[in-house]
Amino acid sequence: MDRTGIFAGDDPFVLARAWLAEAEAVEVNDPNAIALSTVDADGMPNARMVLLKEIEDAAFVFYTNYTSKKAVEVEGAGKAAFVMHWKSLRRQIRVRGSVTREEGAQADAYYASRSLKSRLGAWASAQSQPLSSRGALMAEVAKVTLQQGANPSRPPFWGGFRITPVEIEFWADGPFRLHDRFRWTRTDPAAPWVIERLNP
């Protein structure tokens, strides 16, 4: 199989980190943005943009409010998918897999690395719930600021999700829409990867 150049390598997570590093040098805004897909209890699909915060040795991690619609759907299905697309590089990565929470020291460390206003915002926002006005939200931020102070701890309802993939696809634009696609699949996280080149 002719996996050379940008597709070369034996570890899809190393390859994903390399592609992201290239995107960070050229993408104008949020090179780590992903379109996260979930399904609700009725099987109705949903998608939204979130920021991927880490590519680990065996998983992808993002953070959110555990009471949000996305979190409820992720935990209800136990699975999720995302696509990471870089217009500047004409590349994308698609991922599908099972999901578990990250709510330990790693989540605490990431929360502490955020700006104070973002940390207070996590406390103030009842994410995905109806909001009467922007003013009501800002009043809640002011209230939380008084309660939590200058060094708020991570809210118990806020943390990470780790997507452990069983499928990763690397896609690069080709001339005349003859794109290059390589799909890595495995039956479960302990199984070896099978790599196939796909038709455009």
C-alpha atoms as one frame of an Amber mdcrd trajectory, in Angstrom:
protein
   0.000   0.000   0.000   1.411   3.380  -1.004   1.097   5.236   2.308   3.938
   7.687   1.797   4.378  11.378   2.502   1.682  12.848   4.731   0.064   9.406
   5.209   3.209   7.542   6.302   3.487   5.991   9.750   2.403   3.097  11.932
   0.446   5.015  14.589  -2.708   6.968  13.675  -2.484   9.132  16.809   1.065
  10.237  15.933  -0.166  10.971  12.411  -3.158  12.955  13.741  -0.875  15.016
  16.007   1.427  15.734  13.050  -1.485  16.917  10.894  -2.785  19.103  13.726
   0.674  20.621  14.239   0.806  21.513  10.534  -2.658  23.067  10.771  -1.664
  25.147  13.802   0.943  26.861  11.622  -1.477  27.881   8.853  -5.103  27.745
  10.048  -6.369  31.200  10.984  -8.735  30.271  13.822  -9.152  27.216  16.041
  -7.158  24.561  14.163  -8.327  22.128  16.860 -12.034  22.650  16.092 -14.017
  19.465  15.497 -17.574  18.884  14.321 -18.820  16.496  17.011 -21.701  14.198
  16.075 -24.024  12.459  18.511 -27.491  10.907  18.497 -30.336  11.459  20.957
 -32.476   8.779  22.610 -34.659   8.581  19.482 -31.663   8.154  17.176 -31.958
  11.702  15.791 -28.458  12.922  14.868 -26.959  16.137  16.144 -23.723  18.005
  15.361 -21.883  21.012  16.737 -18.389  22.501  16.787 -16.248  21.953  19.887
 -12.530  22.273  20.554 -10.396  19.154  20.757  -7.997  19.654  23.636  -5.726
  16.634  23.452  -4.685  13.813  21.171  -3.477  11.142  23.562  -1.618   7.936
  22.712  -4.922   6.090  22.247  -7.773   8.633  22.353  -9.053  12.155  21.650
 -10.244  14.436  24.498 -12.643  17.403  24.617 -14.343  19.196  27.530 -17.882
  20.366  28.203 -20.681  20.792  30.729 -21.980  17.325  31.661 -25.561  18.631
  31.760 -25.375  19.946  28.172 -27.326  18.323  25.364 -24.131  17.013  23.767
 -23.007  15.383  27.026 -26.405  13.793  27.628 -26.377  12.388  24.088 -22.758
  11.192  24.344 -23.441   9.361  27.590 -26.762   7.991  26.395 -25.200   6.348
  23.349 -21.726   5.745  24.759 -20.405   6.557  21.286 -19.624   9.623  19.189
 -17.972  10.708  15.973 -16.204  13.814  14.798 -14.551  15.342  11.782 -11.628
  17.751  11.907 -11.342  19.777   8.695  -8.609  22.174   7.653  -9.505  24.266
   4.647  -5.991  25.708   4.450  -4.426  22.232   4.155  -7.317  20.643   2.244
  -7.304  17.756   4.707  -9.618  16.171   7.211  -9.635  13.447   9.837 -12.787
  11.481  10.673 -13.073   9.561  13.957 -15.698   7.162  15.369 -15.534   5.417
  18.720 -16.683   4.808  22.261 -16.715   7.558  24.875 -15.831   7.706  28.569
 -15.565  10.607  31.012 -12.337  12.325  31.987 -13.090  13.922  35.343  -9.904
  13.399  37.325  -6.611  15.232  37.653  -6.318  15.743  33.882  -9.667  17.565
  33.799  -8.662  19.636  36.851  -5.397  20.636  35.159  -7.087  21.658  31.920
  -9.770  23.634  33.788  -7.065  25.454  35.791  -5.258  26.379  32.551  -8.271
  28.305  31.225  -8.682  32.047  31.714 -10.453  33.123  34.903 -13.431  34.433
  32.925 -13.798  31.100  31.131 -13.624  29.219  34.432 -16.298  31.450  35.949
 -18.371  31.126  32.787 -18.364  27.352  33.190 -19.920  27.804  36.637 -22.452
  30.404  35.437 -23.799  28.768  32.289 -26.522  26.142  32.455 -25.367  25.023
  29.017 -28.077  24.188  26.456 -30.882  25.359  28.780 -33.193  28.251  27.826
 -31.901  31.714  28.789 -34.135  34.743  29.275 -31.521  37.327  28.252 -27.818
  38.115  27.939 -28.264  40.329  30.998 -29.453  37.353  33.042 -26.343  35.417
  32.063 -24.044  38.309  33.001 -25.840  38.651  36.346 -25.180  34.956  36.978
 -21.502  35.448  36.097 -21.313  38.325  38.625 -22.983  36.184  41.294 -20.651
  33.247  40.641 -17.614  35.560  40.725 -18.545  36.613  44.246 -19.151  33.013
  45.310 -16.141  31.354  43.672 -13.491  34.086  43.941 -10.325  34.410  41.888
  -9.391  30.722  41.835 -12.532  28.640  41.273 -12.258  24.875  41.387 -13.585
  22.789  38.506 -17.379  22.482  38.725 -18.581  18.940  39.473 -20.827  19.162
  36.397 -17.980  20.074  34.010 -15.226  17.870  32.637 -13.875  15.906  29.740
 -14.862  13.134  27.387 -12.366  10.732  25.904 -13.193   9.228  22.499 -11.407
   5.918  21.976 -11.697   5.207  18.259 -12.415   2.030  16.362 -12.197   3.958
  13.082 -10.009   6.851  11.919  -9.918   8.126   8.359  -7.284  10.455   6.958
  -8.414  12.373   3.855  -6.424  14.709   1.613  -7.670  16.653  -1.385  -6.569
  15.364  -4.767  -6.695  16.834  -8.276  -9.962  16.380 -10.178 -11.630  15.222
  -6.928  -9.494  12.084  -6.942  -8.837  12.419  -3.218  -6.537  10.240  -1.123
  -8.272   8.386   1.712  -6.863   5.886   4.180  -9.127   4.269   6.774  -7.766
   2.668   9.943 -10.252   0.265  11.588 -10.215  -2.202  14.460 -12.878  -4.332
  16.091 -12.143  -2.969  19.580  -9.475  -0.777  21.245  -7.277  -3.790  22.043
  -7.306  -5.133  18.476  -4.690  -4.291  15.834  -5.448  -1.673  13.205  -6.396
  -2.682   9.659  -5.526  -0.010   7.076  -7.275   0.319   3.724  -7.061   2.821
   0.917 -10.563   3.986  -0.056 -11.937   5.219  -3.341 -12.537   8.960  -3.435
